[in-house]
């Protein structure tokens, strides 16, 4: 069981670092809002996070 927990933590941290590298602090804020909203079952918080991430994905590459 500890191996599964460690592997899960590594995957989450890797995904978080990729989002931060690609989209900066706004991407991390959107991911955080989406995660908090899903965990607390708050539709407002998760919707704001999802919209922020969608806007980050929709903006043209520089």
N, C-alpha and C positions, 0 to 999 in steps of 0.2 A: 504493500500500500504506500509506503513512503516514496518508492520509485515513481509511482503514478502521480503522486502529488508534486514531486520535483519536476517531472516531465511536463506536467500541466503548467507549473509556474514558469518554466523556461519558455514554453510556447507563448504564454501571455506576455511576458517581458519582451520577447523578440518581436511580437506583433506590435506592441506599444512603441518600441523603438523605431520600427519601420514607419509607423504612422507619423511619429514625431519628425523623423528625418524627411519624409515626403511632404507633410502638410504643416509642420511647425506647431507652435503652441495652440493654434485654433483647432487643429486636428485632434490634439490630445484632449482639449476641452470638450469637443464634440463626442469623442469616444468615452470620456468620463461621464458626461451627462447621459449618454445612451446606456451605459452600464449601470449607473445608479438608478435610472428610471426603470430598467428591467428588473433590478434586484428588489426595489421597493414597490414595484407594480404601479408606478406613478406614470400615467400616460402623458402628462404635461412634460415632465423632465425627459422622458425617453423620446418624445416627439421633437423637442428642441434639439437634443443631441443628434437625432437622425437627420433633421433638416440641416443642421450645421455641417455634418459630414457630407450630405448630398451636395450642398453648395460648394464644399471644398473639392469634391470630385468633378463638379460641373464647370468649375472655372478653367479657362484655357491655360495651358502650360506656357510658362514664360521662357 
